[in-house]
Amino acid sequence: MYDVVTSGYMSIDRIVKVDSPLKVGRTSIILNSDNTRPYYGGCPINVSYIMAKLGMKPLPILRVGEDNDTLGFLKYLKDANVPLNGLKTIENESSSNCYIVSDRDNNHVTIFYPGAMDAKYASELPDEYFEDTRLALITVGSYNDNREFYSKCQKYDIPIVFGTKLDYDAFPVSFLKEILLSSKIIFSNENEREEINSLLGISEITELFKMGKAELIVTTLGEQGSEFFEKTEGGIIHKNIKVCPAKNFVDATGAGDSYIAGFLYGYLKGYGTEASCQMGSVMASFIIEAVGCTTNAPDLARFNQRLEEYKRNL
């Protein structure tokens, strides 16, 4: 049995910091010596990697290429005990990769090659991936892949967790509404929550409880922590969760995915919603301490130690 199957893009990222904004006809000097270092990521990979480090069994479903970078990516997954049987190799293709170029003012230019994750390679997914899993996590990927993954979740009646990404190529409006109404758990940030409200024509996100299958809605609030709304027989429970302080702040990239991973660990272990959100907050505190979405992902012992410190200071 898998704890969660995940969908969405994977990416091999390289971070390039330049001394001046990119401009046609002008050379910008690269400032960081690690500009050729690959950072492995993508929403489903970030969540799967972190959960596997905690001893869970996630199954990322995605396609990879045959390039040399993919060899490092596969080793990265193996070292964290992430199952690889959900990976399909596309011949004569590269894995998805990305260059993130930022200047001194943190203005970003992102260049992305979809590679093996391009929609043209989408195909029917094996039923075996979905026959024995506890949850399914949908994140941003090609529309064709998202639609196929979603249909399998419906076929096997798998509870859906939606990591909101308002990419209307991946999620055309009608499809996005369908997913929102079919998901049991929904994660978003504040801006995404407001856009969901507008999309569905509601004034409060809790109105979604009356419209579909949602039982739990979690919103991350950056430095202000997070909050959740939970549908229960006794009514709607709303609580705020304090942020877990990081030892030092380096990079917030991947914080949202790590929150989801920490939460799902607690949720699948049978902890209550509040405790699971606290675990999400603690996990995010590790990830923002280093460049890369999983560079500082802790093992279970480190995670539990910081969790206890966090609880003592509540």
Sequence and secondary structure as in RCSB ss.txt:
>XXXX:A:sequence
MYDVVTSGYMSIDRIVKVDSPLKVGRTSIILNSDNTRPYYGGCPINVSYIMAKLGMKPLPILRVGEDNDTLGFLK
YLKDANVPLNGLKTIENESSSNCYIVSDRDNNHVTIFYPGAMDAKYASELPDEYFEDTRLALITVGSYNDNREFY
SKCQKYDIPIVFGTKLDYDAFPVSFLKEILLSSKIIFSNENEREEINSLLGISEITELFKMGKAELIVTTLGEQG
SEFFEKTEGGIIHKNIKVCPAKNFVDATGAGDSYIAGFLYGYLKGYGTEASCQMGSVMASFIIEAVGCTTNAPDL
ARFNQRLEEYKRNL
>XXXX:A:secstr
 EEEEE S  EEEEEEEBSS   TT    B  TTTT  EEE HHHHHHHHHHHTT  EEE EEE SSHHHHHHHH
HHHHTT   TTEEE TT    EEEEEE TT  EEEEEE GGGSGGG     GGGTTTEEEEEE S  HHHHHHHH
HHHHHTT  EEEE    TTTS HHHHHHHHHH SEEEEEHHHHHHHHHHHT SSGGGHHHHSS  EEEEE GGG 
EEEEEEETTEEEEEEE     SS    TTHHHHHHHHHHHHHHTT  HHHHHHHHHHHHHHHTTSSSSSTT   H
HHHHHHHHHHHHT 
